[in-house]
Amino acid sequence: MKKELLFPVLASVSLLLASCNANPQQTETAAPDESGTTAGTAAPAPMPTDSVYEVAEVMPEFPGGTQALFEFISKNLEYPQNAIDSQIEGRVIVQFVVDKAGKVDNIQVVRSIDKMLDQAAIDVVRALPAWKPGMQNGKPVNVRYTLPIAFKLQ
């Protein structure tokens, strides 16, 4: 008897945002004047143009919002047949930067399950369309996202 096995992919996706800024602005203290007191503090040092924020005042937004992101991943994630045959499941955690133009860049696997699943996660993130960029002080900035992608066989 031949059984057909169907393994629908459930891509459980959630966004995890870090709770602090990776590149906080530093405030310089003014030098003491002749009386030995400080006149105040200098303005914050300007951020380099290539800084990457972990959290921005306005976070980048996937076109259509979070639900659309979940749908995109579910529709475009390809579960490798060899991983299905080997019954490999788990969650791959991927980080990427949404740059000032909204482009997804610098994709990295920060938690690996299997090389096949890692590559499938990278491929689906690489296929993401442009986002609405994050904003800090009214200007577009680079923002890092952490995205867990679950591979589950049923």
Secondary structure, 3 states (H helix, E strand, C coil): CCCCCCCCCCCCECCECCCCCCCCCCCCECCECCCCCECCECCCCCCCCCCEECCCCECCECCCCHHHHHHHHHHHCCCCHHHHHCCCCEEEEEEEEECCCCCEEEEEEEECCCHHHHHHHHHHHHCCCCCECEEECCEEEEEEEEEEEEECCC
